[in-house]
Amino acid sequence: MPRHEYSPPLLLRNGHLNTIVGGRLRRVPPPDYARERIDTPDGDFLDLDWAFASKPKTSKPESGNTPADRARHAVVIAHGLEGNSDKPYIRGMVRTLTQAGHDVVAWNFRGCSGEPNRQLHFYHSGATDDLDTVLRHVRTRYDHVALVGFSMGGNKVLKYLGEQGDRALADAGVTFSVPCDLTTSAEVIERRENRIYLKRFIRSMQAKVAEKASLFPGLLDTEGLEKIVSFREFDDRYTAPLHGFRDALDYWEKASCIHVLEDIRRPALLINAQDDSFLSPSCTPDSDNPYLEVDTPRFGGHIGFVTRRGPYYTERRTLEFLARIWSERDGRRDRPKAKQPQFAEEQPAAT
């Protein structure tokens, strides 16, 4: 596997520090989002947050820019577990892509946009039907669409591309910090060094179950909910039965993108840092698939990849990869390089 050089600031040559600074301390101004709500085939809804390379002539994203004003390409971004379109890593990617001339839609998984979804079930790592719904919607406006996914969102992106093969509605996919093997990743995150992250995830998911139980009286058993301390307990009790899996192990096995990576038929990039404490070695597989490029920088943490100034490494690699894909797809290999955004140095929040 190739290893492109990523050189973090000296103090961030520690996976945990890189993870925390990138995920918790980075400050990125909120994008000028326009929210659009679309319905799903099963009667639920998804909230899409649009950001445009040029200012829309209407505040209604369902109208969007006129064809003449739209960017030539759109990018659909999928966040991680219990994330949303306002996470720093999403904001940073949106800003970089729009300033480079792309229109962007950051979609929120069910129940992640600030209000509970309509159905009893939530979202899960292997559910690609909602991503397909988003892509079908975006494709009505753009001929060329790429995907970007972080962590769980990356698993969804790669799983979708593998499941769909030549039928995929996306032209390419870029993913970072992906738990391709959910079973071993769930084991790794229960290590002592990762307890701080695990507790945050569990607390957030517990709150959503409690809220959903109040909306569907008698359908969710919340007795002992507050005592759950692991993904296995939570997924055994809620995720698996709500989504048709036998138990947590059955869910993790069937939801992992690792089983379909060789079936990907669109250019895809997977970048997992070697010091990512969320991932087991099997989360970064060797692949013989010519459509899939796997890169393993020595540093980066989990969705960290902090740089001292300007776009983060994740954002730069995304621009580089997509510029190559668009150039090849447009049949113009001598096409000028994509416009590079220029940002002032970001200051982390005080601790």
N, C-alpha and C positions, 0 to 999 in steps of 0.2 A: 504494500500500500504506500502511495506517495506521502511525503510529509512536508507540506509547505511550511515555510518558516513563519512562525508567529512569535514575536518577541515582546512579552509583557513588560511593564515597569518592574524594576527589580524586586520591589516589595510584594508584587503580585505573582511571583513564581511559586505560589502556593495555591492549590486548587480551591480550597475553601475561601481564601481571601478574594480570589478572582471571582468566585461565584457570588459572594456577598456584596462586593463593591459593584459588580455589574448588575446584580439583580435588585439590590436594596438601596444603594447609596447613589447610583447614577441619577442625575436630574436632567430630564429632557422636556422641553416645553410641549404642552399638548398639541397634537396636530389639529388643524382646522377641519374636524370631522363633520361629515353630513351622514346622519344615521338613516338607514333604510331597513324596514322590517319586511321579511318575506315569509310566506307560509310554506310549511313542509307538507309532503303528501299525506302524513299521518295526522294532520290537524294541529301541529305545533307551529312555532315560529322561530326564526333566526334573526338576530340583529346584526346588520352589516354596517360597519363604519367606513365610509368612503373618504379618501383624501386624493385630491387631483393635482396633477402637475401644473395645470393652469386653472385659475379661479373660475368655477362654474358660473354660468349666467343665471342660474336658479339655485335656490337653497334646497330644492327637493331632489334628493339623489335618484329617485325613480325616474326623473326626467333626465338628470345628468347633463353633461356637456353636450352640445350639438356634435354630430359626427366630425365636423371640421375642427372643433376645439378639443376633442378628446386626444389623449396620448395614443400612440400607435399600439402600445402594449399595456396590459393590465397585470398586476401581481396580486394574488390572493394569499394572505398571511394567516397561518393557524398558530394560536398561542399554546402554551403548555398547561399542565394540570392546574386547575383552579386559577388560571390566568384570565386575562381579558385584553381588550384592545388598548387599554391604558397602561399596561406594564411598560417599564422603561425599555426593555429590549424590543417591544413592538413599536413604541413611539420612535425609537432610534432608527429602526428599519424603515418605517413609514417615511420619516423625514428624509433619509438618504435616498430612497427610491423616488419620491416625488421631486426632489431637487435635481435628480438625474433624468427626469423626464417621463417617469412612469405614473400612471394612475394606479391607485392601490385600494384594495378593500381588506380591512382587518375584520374578520368575522368572529363573533363571539359564540362559543359553544352553548348549547342549551343551558339556561339557568346562569350564565356567566356575564350577562349584560346589565345586571343591576336589578333584575326582577325574575321571579321563578317562571320556568316554562309551563306550558299548559298541561302537558302529559305527566303521568306519574313517574315515568322513568326520566333519567337525566341524559348525560353523555357518557361515553366510555372510550378507552384507548383505541379500540379496533373498529369503532363505528365510522364507516366511510360514506354512509348514505347521505348525511347532511353535507359533507364536502361535495358530493356529486350534485346535490341540489344547488349549492352556491355556484358551482362551476357552470351548470346549465343556465343559471340566471345571468352570470357575468358574460357568458358567451353570446348572449343576445345583443351585446353592445360592442364586443371586442373580438377581433379575429385571432389575436394571439394572447394567450394567458399563461402565466407561470405561477408556480406554487412556492411558498416559503413556509417551512414548519420548524418549530422549536420544541424539543423534548417530546411530550405526548403528541403535539401537533405534527412533529416530524414523523412519528410513527404512523399517524393517520395519512400523511402525504405519501410516504413510501408504500404503505399498504394499499392505498388507492391506486397508485401507479402500477403496482404489481398485479393487483386484481384485474385491472382494466386492460393492461397490456397495450395493444395497438388501438384499443377503443378509448383510451384515456382522453378526456377533454382538455387536459393541460398539455402545454408544449414542453414543459420542463419542470423540475423540482429541485429546490435547494433546502437542505435540512441540517440542523445543528443539535448536538447533545441528545441523540435519539436512543431511547431504551429499546433497541430492536428485539431484544429477548426479555420480555416483561417478567418472566418467571425468575430469572437470575437477578434482574434489576430490583425486583421487590425484596429479594433476600439481602442484596447489598445495602439498600437504603435503611435496613433495620440495624445496621452496625452502629456501635456507640458514636462514632464520629459523625454520623448523619442524623442523629436523633433530633437535633434542633430543626432540621428541615421537615422531618417526618411529622413532628408535632404540629407544625404550622399547617401542613396539608390536612392532617386528620381533623384538626379543629375547624378548618374551613368546610370540610365535607360534612362533619357532624352538624354544623349550623344549617346547612342546606337540607339535610334529612329532617331535622326538627321543623324547619319551615314547611317543607313539603308535607310532613305528617299533619300539620295543622290545616293544610288545604285539602287533604284527602283523609278525613277521619276514619280510623279503623283499618286502613290499608297498609300502614307502615308501623311496625312494632318498634317503639323507641325506648323500651325498657332496657336499661344498661347501656344505652348509646354512648353516654359520657365515659364509659370504661374502656371503649375501644382504643387500642394503642398501636395497631399495625394495619398495613394495607390488607393483609390476609384476612384479618377479622372483619374489616369493613367490606371487603369485596365478597367474602363468604356470605355475609348477612344482607348486603344491599345490592351492590353492583351486579353480581352474578344472577340472583333470582329476578331482579327487575329487567334484565336484558336477555333472559333465556339461556343462561349458562348453568351448568350443573353446580359448580362451586368456583372458588377463586382460581384454583389451578386450571380448571377447564377454561375459564375466561382468559387468563394470562396466555395460555397456550394458543388459543384460537385468535386472540387479538394481536399477537406479535407479528410485526411486519417481516421478521426474519425469514419466514416460510415462503414469501413471495418475491424476495429481492431479485431472484434470477429471472422472474417473469416481467420485469420492468422493460418497457419498450419506448421510453422517452428519456432524454438526457437527464440524469439526476446526480446530485452531489450530496454526499453524507460526510459531515465533519464531526468527529467525536474526539475530544481532547483526551490524552493519555492520563491526565490527572483529574478526570471527572469522577468524583466520588459516588455519583449516582449510578454509574454504569459498571457492569461486569465485563470481562474480556469478550464474552460471546455477543455483547451488544454491538461490537464493531467487527463484523465478519469479513473474512477474505471473500472476494467475489470475482468470478470469472465473467460476469456480465459486462459486455462492452458499453452498455448504456449507463452503468453505475460507476461513478468515481468515488472512492472511499479515501478520506484523508484523515490522518491522526496526528495533529500537532502535539508537541510534548506538553505544552501548557494550554490553559484556557478555562479550566474548571467546568461547571455546568452552566451553560448560557452566560458565561462571563466574557472571555476574550476581550478584556479591557485594553484600550490603547490610551496613551497619554493625552492625545488631542485628536480632533477630527472624528470621522466615522470609525466605529469599532471594526475589528477584524471580520466579524460576521457580515457586516454591511459591505465592506470592501470586497470580500470574496463573492458575495451575492451579485454585486454589480459586475465584477469581472466575468463570472460564469454566465450571467444572462446576456451580457454584451456579445459574448462568443456565440451563444445559442441564437440570438436574434440575427446576428450577422450571417450565420450559416443558413438559417431558415429563410432569410430574405434573399439569399443567393448573392450577397455582396460582401465577400470576404475582405475587401479593401475599405469597408465602411469605416468612417471616423470613429474613434473611441467615444464611449458614452461620456457625457458631461460629468465631471467629478465635483461633487458638492464640497463647499468650503464652509466649515463650521468653526465658531470660536471654541476655545478650549472649555470643556465642561468641568464644573467644580462639583465634587461629591458633597452630599449633605454632611453637616457636622454630626459627629456621633455623640 
